[in-house]
């Protein structure tokens, strides 16, 4: 990659929906201003230039522009390694409100896709190049838009909870009830109704927690948070789910659909999960309000 050019101005157009994905990837360059992402300064190093390209290729509205055009496809960094075993898919979909999706590599060499990026045959080929993808795990109905397309392309099993089955009625595997289920060696599904009736956490190897929209890391709060203003089913049920589940799970990486990712010692996450369950129990129902999210 060439050195950043001071003559090229990056910008975010007015289609931005304030989903936060770009700010997660380029936090020094893009900030929230007046309820949407704004470029606060241009990249000065190759590392910052790569971060800006990652933000541009993640943006679900394709709002991040380099000069008068979109970013060069040859500089698409996705799937982007986050850890030895986890990739960020990028290419967030407008049909999932710009949610993040992930690939999880298993010891046998296969991968699992958790939630779905935007659909295209070329993107599917890009992800498949990482290795055989055997399962597409949906955390809840809001992120189900492209599940069947990806599962069919990969020859994979599509998973969803019965509470959200209407969003993927042709799922190959249906999770039921509220008890945790080991769905593969080292991977456990923890039903967590609340955000939606069929929300699920997927925890792998006591290291990685894919939380969907049930909870996330809030940079503004410096702590775990629930999207209390965007809880479609029941905040009271979510509080009970968190209280039931907090003591059952152990993880070092939090990987949500919306909101920031975070790595902490497992003991610290365990403490923060207990606190989150207690705080959520004090919340009451409120009208849906996307603008009230605490990123």
C-alpha positions in Angstrom: 0.0 0.0 0.0 1.3 3.5 -0.9 1.8 6.2 1.7 -1.4 8.1 2.5 -1.8 11.2 0.3 -2.6 14.4 2.1 -4.5 15.5 -1.1 -7.1 12.8 -0.8 -9.9 13.6 1.6 -11.9 10.8 3.2 -15.5 11.5 4.2 -18.8 9.9 5.4 -21.9 10.7 3.4 -25.3 11.4 4.9 -26.6 7.8 4.4 -24.8 6.9 7.6 -27.1 5.2 10.1 -24.7 5.6 13.1 -24.3 1.8 13.4 -20.8 2.3 15.0 -19.0 -0.4 12.8 -16.6 2.2 11.2 -15.7 3.7 14.6 -14.8 0.3 15.9 -12.3 -0.2 13.1 -10.9 3.3 12.9 -11.5 4.9 16.3 -8.8 7.6 15.9 -10.1 8.7 12.6 -13.9 8.4 12.7 -16.0 9.7 15.6 -19.7 10.2 16.3 -20.7 13.8 15.6 -24.3 14.9 15.7 -25.6 11.4 15.6 -23.6 9.9 12.8 -20.0 8.9 11.9 -17.7 11.7 10.8 -14.1 11.6 9.6 -12.3 13.8 12.2 -8.9 13.5 10.6 -7.3 11.7 7.6 -4.9 8.7 7.9 -1.2 9.7 8.4 0.4 6.2 8.3 -0.1 3.0 6.4 -1.6 1.4 9.5 -4.2 4.2 9.7 -4.8 3.9 6.0 -5.5 0.2 6.4 -7.9 1.0 9.3 -9.8 3.5 7.1 -10.1 0.9 4.3 -11.4 -1.7 6.8 -14.0 0.8 8.0 -15.1 1.6 4.4 -15.5 -2.0 3.5 -17.4 -2.8 6.7 -19.9 0.1 6.3 -23.3 -1.3 5.4 -24.4 1.9 3.6 -21.1 2.2 1.7 -21.0 5.8 3.0 -17.2 6.1 3.5 -15.7 7.7 0.5 -12.1 8.3 -0.6 -12.1 11.5 -2.5 -15.1 11.3 -5.0 -15.3 7.5 -5.1 -15.5 4.5 -3.0 -12.4 2.5 -1.8 -10.3 0.4 -4.2 -11.6 -3.2 -4.1 -8.0 -4.4 -4.3 -7.5 -3.0 -0.8 -10.4 -4.9 0.8 -8.9 -6.5 4.0 -11.8 -8.9 4.8 -12.0 -11.5 6.3 -9.9 -9.7 8.8 -8.1 -11.8 11.5 -9.0 -10.7 15.0 -7.3 -13.6 16.8 -5.7 -16.9 15.8 -9.1 -18.4 15.5 -11.6 -15.6 14.7 -12.0 -13.5 11.6 -14.3 -10.4 11.2 -16.3 -10.8 8.0 -16.7 -7.1 7.3 -19.1 -6.2 4.5 -21.9 -5.6 7.0 -25.4 -5.9 5.5 -28.1 -3.3 5.4 -30.6 -6.1 6.0 -29.1 -6.8 9.4 -28.9 -3.1 10.4 -25.1 -3.2 9.8 -24.3 -6.0 12.2 -20.9 -7.6 12.5 -20.5 -11.2 11.5 -17.6 -13.6 12.2 -15.8 -16.7 11.2 -14.6 -19.1 13.9 -12.0 -21.7 13.0 -12.2 -25.0 14.8 -9.4 -27.5 15.6 -10.4 -29.8 12.8 -9.8 -27.1 10.3 -13.5 -26.3 9.5 -15.0 -22.9 10.2 -18.4 -21.7 11.6 -20.0 -18.4 10.4 -21.7 -16.5 13.2 -24.4 -14.2 11.8 -24.1 -13.0 8.3 -22.4 -10.3 6.2 -24.1 -8.9 3.1 -24.7 -11.6 0.5 -22.8 -11.9 -2.8 -21.3 -14.9 -4.6 -17.9 -13.2 -4.7 -18.0 -12.6 -1.0 -19.0 -16.2 -0.3 -16.1 -17.4 -2.4 -13.8 -15.1 -0.4 -15.0 -16.6 2.9 -14.9 -20.1 1.6 -11.2 -19.6 0.7 -10.5 -19.7 4.4 -11.5 -23.3 4.6 -14.7 -25.5 4.7 -17.5 -23.7 6.5 -19.8 -26.3 8.1 -22.2 -24.2 10.1 -24.0 -20.9 10.0 -25.0 -19.9 13.5 -27.7 -17.2 13.8 -27.8 -15.4 17.2 -31.3 -14.1 16.6 -33.9 -13.0 14.0 -32.4 -9.6 13.2 -29.3 -11.1 11.8 -30.9 -14.0 9.8 -31.3 -12.2 6.4 -28.7 -14.1 4.4 -28.4 -17.3 6.5 -29.9 -19.6 4.0 -27.9 -18.2 1.0 -24.6 -18.7 2.8 -25.5 -22.1 4.2 -26.5 -23.3 0.8 -23.4 -21.9 -0.8 -21.2 -23.6 1.8 -23.2 -26.8 2.1 -23.5 -25.9 5.8 -26.0 -26.4 8.5 -28.1 -23.3 9.4 -28.9 -22.9 13.1 -31.5 -20.8 14.9 -33.5 -20.9 18.1 -37.2 -21.9 18.0 -38.2 -18.5 19.4 -37.0 -16.8 16.2 -37.8 -19.6 13.8 -40.1 -17.5 11.7 -37.0 -15.6 10.6 -35.4 -18.8 9.2 -38.2 -21.4 8.9 -36.0 -23.6 6.8 -33.2 -23.9 9.3 -31.4 -27.2 9.5 -30.9 -27.2 13.2 -33.4 -25.7 15.7 -32.3 -24.9 19.3 -35.1 -25.3 21.9 -35.8 -24.3 25.4 -33.4 -22.3 27.7 -30.8 -24.9 28.6 -27.3 -24.7 27.1 -26.5 -27.2 24.3 -23.1 -28.3 23.0 -23.6 -28.1 19.3 -20.0 -29.0 18.3 -16.9 -30.0 20.2 -16.0 -27.0 22.3 -18.9 -24.8 21.1 -22.0 -24.3 23.3 -25.2 -22.5 22.5 -26.7 -20.6 25.4 -30.3 -19.5 24.8 -30.7 -16.0 26.1 -34.2 -14.7 25.4 -34.7 -11.0 25.9 -33.5 -8.9 23.0 -35.7 -11.2 20.9 -37.5 -14.3 22.0 -35.0 -16.6 20.4 -31.7 -14.8 21.1 -28.7 -17.1 21.6 -25.1 -16.7 22.8 -22.5 -19.0 21.3 -19.4 -19.6 23.5 -16.4 -21.4 22.0 -13.5 -23.0 24.0 -14.3 -20.8 27.1 -12.5 -18.1 25.2 -14.9 -16.5 22.6 -18.4 -15.3 23.3 -20.5 -14.3 20.3 -23.3 -12.3 21.9 -25.4 -11.1 19.0 -27.4 -8.1 20.3 -27.8 -9.4 23.8 -25.0 -7.4 25.3 -21.8 -5.6 24.1 -18.9 -3.5 25.2 -19.8 0.2 25.5 -16.9 2.5 25.0 -18.7 5.4 26.5 -19.6 3.5 29.7 -16.3 1.5 29.7 -18.3 -1.6 30.6 -20.7 -4.3 29.4 -24.1 -2.9 28.4 -27.4 -4.1 27.1 -29.2 -2.3 24.3 -32.1 -1.4 26.6 -33.6 1.1 24.1 -33.7 -1.6 21.4 -35.0 -4.6 23.2 -37.7 -6.1 21.0 -39.0 -8.8 23.2 -38.6 -8.1 27.0 -36.0 -6.3 29.1 -37.4 -8.2 32.1 -36.8 -11.6 30.4 -33.3 -10.4 29.4 -32.5 -9.7 33.0 -33.6 -13.1 34.0 -31.6 -14.7 31.2 -28.5 -12.9 32.2 -28.9 -13.9 35.9 -29.3 -17.5 34.8 -26.4 -17.5 32.4 -23.8 -15.3 34.0 -22.5 -18.0 36.2 -22.5 -20.6 33.4 -20.3 -19.0 30.9 -16.6 -18.2 30.8 -14.9 -16.2 28.1 -12.0 -13.9 27.3 -13.3 -12.3 24.1 -16.6 -10.6 23.7 -17.7 -10.5 20.0 -21.1 -8.8 19.6 -23.2 -8.1 16.5 -23.6 -4.4 17.5 -21.4 -2.5 19.8 -17.7 -2.9 20.4 -15.5 -5.9 20.9 -13.4 -6.4 23.9 -10.7 -8.8 25.3 -10.3 -9.1 29.1 -9.3 -11.8 31.6 -12.1 -14.4 32.1 -12.3 -13.6 35.8 -12.9 -9.9 35.0 -15.6 -10.7 32.5 -17.3 -13.0 35.0 -17.4 -10.2 37.5 -18.8 -7.7 34.9 -21.4 -10.3 33.8 -22.7 -10.5 37.3 -22.9 -6.7 37.6 -24.6 -6.5 34.2 -27.3 -8.9 35.3 -27.9 -6.8 38.4 -28.0 -3.6 36.5 -30.4 -5.0 33.9 -32.7 -6.3 36.6 -33.3 -2.6 37.6 -34.4 -1.6 34.1 -38.0 -1.3 32.9 -39.6 -1.5 29.5 -39.1 1.6 27.3 -40.0 2.7 23.8 -37.7 1.6 21.0 -35.2 4.4 20.4 -32.1 3.7 18.3 -30.7 7.2 19.0 -30.4 6.3 22.7 -27.8 3.6 22.2 -24.7 4.1 24.3 -21.8 3.2 22.0 
